[in-house]
Amino acid sequence: MKNSLFNLLGSVIAFSLPFIIAVLTGVENVVLAVLLAFFVQWTFFIPAYIFQTEKFYDLIGSVTYLSVVVFTLYNSDVRPLESLVVVGCVVVWAVRLGSFLFLRIKKAGEDKRFRSIKPSFTRFFMTWTLQGTWVSMCLLCVLTAVSSKTGVGSGFTFWLGLTLFVAGFSLEVIADLQKSNFKKIESNKDKFITSGLWGKSRHPNYLGELILWIGIAVMSITSLEGLQYLTLISPLFVYVLLMYISGVRMLEESGEKKWGHLDEYKKHLKDTPKFFLRLNKKHK
């Protein structure tokens, strides 16, 4: 009972945070977009719980990104080229990541993280709600900028943000590709990767993720005003999420359990930064 109440409270907080910020923007379109993000999660939670499956969880996350940005763009008063570009960036990222994660779980057969989560109604519901939080918090500045009277602005900050997005997206894609190719080699089974970008950072894909969201925030910044600047919390949210909640934290714990007793792994931890790239480190 205590755990159920904790999960429900967590769900309420997870919903309230992006919703309150959306309300503070003073833009109805943003509020509706955030509500749409959670509506999609809660709708698909029902069959996921009934059939006790997580196989389409990540895919629905990407579908939600697509639905929310397209909805916001469609309901905006103006649609300058810059708004189309920003939305296009989100679409490309969501399609790439969604398909990558879906194919990965399809191949693996399951996501082991959900084994203890699925049986609990409140915990599984909180997990789906948190995905709505993830979508909403990441997109808040984009939704607000696209919904503004002028749409996403042009100029130096737009091009700087676009450059950061391309750099971050490229880093994420290359890192994922390198790791996928590494895992395809039979002799690498149950080994940790130290080649390519993974010899310069233990989590280069997540670094790319952070950089691309910083780029999206930079592209959006000139269209914000007043309390709308609160939406720039998006990159900070991504960093906290990746470093301290999921992503890096979970993989570091998993790696410690698998390889923590190995001297070569201890050396890898010592020589390779957890997150940011060490550019002067020669990869193997």
Secondary structure, 3 states (H helix, E strand, C coil): CHHHHHHHHHHHHHHHHHHHHHHHCCCHHHHHHHHHHHHHHHHHHHHHHHCCCCCCHHHHHHHHHHHHHHHHHHCCCCCCHHHHHHHHHHHHHHHHHHHHHHHHHHHHCCCHHHCCCCCCHHHHHHHHHHHHHHHHHHHHHHHHHHHCCCCCCCCHHHHHHHHHHHHHHHHHHHHHHHHHHHHHCHHHCCCCCCCHHHHCCCCHHHHHHHHHHHHHHHHHHHHCCHHHHHHHHHHHHHHHHHHHHCCHHHHHHHHHHHHCCCHHHHHHHHHCCCCCCCCCCCCC
